[in-house]
Amino acid sequence: TPAHPELVTWRFGLTGIAANSVGNLLLLVLLAFMIALVAGDRIVLQLIGIAGGLIAVLLLVGAVSFGLDSVQLRPRSDSQAAQRFAVVAGLALIKLVAESVLALFFAITALRASGDLKRDDDRKVRAGGDARFLIKTPATRVE
């Protein structure tokens, strides 16, 4: 079906589906993070950090939107389904917030690991005898 973001039911359904699907995406981000960490790939760790931050922001925006949409939709449900609606909406909201916290954790951890790898590379350059020309030393004046 075509996108209808102006419809509250469409947004509610899309965000609910996303809450159930993002867990798989976060598992892939974790796998990529672990591989990049073992391989020592700073660029991939930085990309994972940026992607994790973006995912966290999108999930938080989705959680706010989902909460507001569920408040709008609750009066539309009949009295028998209101309790079930509240439980399902609450669980989806908890998933969205938990997944955003997890994505933020991945982002921070990946960016920190990227910085640690850079510092380790700098130490290796300073310790290596062949790479001394890469270290900036103050120029000495000969008089």
C-alpha positions as CSV (number, residue, x, y, z in Angstrom):
1,T,0.0,0.0,0.0
2,P,1.2,3.5,-0.6
3,A,2.5,5.7,2.2
4,H,0.0,7.8,4.1
5,P,1.9,9.5,6.8
6,E,-1.0,11.9,7.4
7,L,-3.1,9.0,8.7
8,V,-2.6,8.3,12.4
9,T,-3.4,4.6,11.9
10,W,-0.8,4.2,9.2
11,R,1.9,5.9,11.4
12,F,0.9,3.8,14.4
13,G,1.1,0.6,12.4
14,L,4.4,1.5,10.7
15,T,6.1,2.4,14.0
16,G,4.8,-0.8,15.6
17,I,6.2,-2.9,12.8
18,A,9.5,-1.0,13.1
19,A,9.7,-1.7,16.8
20,N,9.6,-5.4,16.1
21,S,12.0,-5.2,13.2
22,V,14.8,-3.0,14.5
23,G,16.1,-5.7,16.8
24,N,17.4,-7.6,13.8
25,L,19.1,-4.5,12.5
26,L,20.8,-3.9,15.8
27,L,22.1,-7.5,15.8
28,L,23.7,-6.8,12.4
29,V,25.2,-3.6,13.8
30,L,26.6,-5.6,16.7
31,L,28.1,-8.2,14.3
32,A,29.7,-5.5,12.2
33,F,31.0,-3.8,15.3
34,M,32.6,-7.0,16.6
35,I,34.2,-7.7,13.2
36,A,35.5,-4.1,12.9
37,L,36.9,-4.2,16.4
38,V,38.7,-7.5,15.9
39,A,40.0,-6.3,12.5
40,G,41.1,-2.9,14.0
41,D,39.2,-1.0,11.3
42,R,38.8,2.6,12.6
43,I,36.8,3.8,9.6
44,V,34.1,1.1,9.9
45,L,33.9,1.7,13.7
46,Q,33.3,5.4,13.0
47,L,30.6,4.5,10.5
48,I,29.0,2.2,13.0
49,G,29.1,5.0,15.6
50,I,27.4,7.4,13.2
51,A,24.8,4.8,12.1
52,G,24.1,3.9,15.7
53,G,23.6,7.5,16.7
54,L,21.3,8.0,13.7
55,I,19.3,4.9,14.6
56,A,19.0,6.0,18.2
57,V,17.7,9.4,17.2
58,L,15.2,7.9,14.7
59,L,14.0,5.4,17.3
60,L,13.5,8.2,19.9
61,V,11.5,10.3,17.5
62,G,9.5,7.2,16.6
63,A,8.8,6.5,20.3
64,V,7.5,10.0,20.8
65,S,5.4,9.8,17.6
66,F,4.1,6.3,18.6
67,G,3.2,7.5,22.1
68,L,1.2,10.5,20.7
69,D,-0.4,8.3,18.1
70,S,-1.5,5.7,20.6
71,V,-3.1,8.5,22.7
72,Q,-5.0,9.6,19.7
73,L,-6.1,6.0,18.7
74,R,-7.1,4.8,22.2
75,P,-10.5,6.5,22.2
76,R,-11.3,4.8,18.8
77,S,-11.0,1.3,20.2
78,D,-14.0,-0.3,21.9
79,S,-14.0,-0.8,25.7
80,Q,-13.2,-4.5,25.5
81,A,-10.1,-4.0,23.4
82,A,-8.9,-0.9,25.2
83,Q,-6.9,-2.9,27.8
84,R,-5.3,-5.1,25.1
85,F,-4.5,-2.0,23.1
86,A,-2.8,-0.3,26.1
87,V,-0.7,-3.4,26.8
88,V,0.4,-3.8,23.1
89,A,1.1,-0.1,22.7
90,G,3.1,0.0,26.0
91,L,5.2,-3.0,25.0
92,A,6.0,-1.4,21.6
93,L,6.9,1.8,23.3
94,I,9.2,0.0,25.7
95,K,10.9,-1.8,22.8
96,L,11.4,1.5,20.9
97,V,13.0,3.2,23.9
98,A,15.2,0.1,24.8
99,E,16.4,-0.3,21.2
100,S,17.2,3.4,21.1
101,V,19.3,3.1,24.3
102,L,21.0,0.1,22.8
103,A,21.8,1.9,19.5
104,L,23.1,4.9,21.5
105,F,25.3,2.5,23.5
106,F,26.7,1.0,20.2
107,A,27.3,4.5,18.8
108,I,29.3,5.6,21.9
109,T,31.2,2.3,22.2
110,A,32.1,2.3,18.5
111,L,33.3,5.9,18.5
112,R,35.4,5.3,21.7
113,A,36.9,2.1,20.3
114,S,37.8,4.1,17.1
115,G,39.6,6.7,19.2
116,D,41.4,4.0,21.2
117,L,42.6,2.4,17.9
118,K,43.9,5.7,16.8
119,R,45.9,6.2,20.0
120,D,47.2,2.7,19.7
121,D,48.4,3.4,16.2
122,D,50.1,6.6,17.3
123,R,51.9,4.7,20.0
124,K,53.1,2.0,17.5
125,V,54.4,4.7,15.2
126,R,56.4,6.3,18.1
127,A,57.7,3.0,19.3
128,G,58.8,1.7,15.8
129,G,62.3,2.6,14.7
130,D,61.5,2.8,11.0
131,A,58.6,5.2,11.5
132,R,60.5,7.9,13.4
133,F,60.1,10.3,10.5
134,L,56.4,10.4,11.1
135,I,56.8,11.9,14.6
136,K,56.9,15.7,14.6
137,T,59.9,16.9,16.6
138,P,60.8,20.4,17.4
139,A,63.4,21.8,14.9
140,T,66.8,22.5,16.4
141,R,68.7,25.6,15.4
142,V,72.3,25.2,14.5
143,E,74.3,28.4,15.3
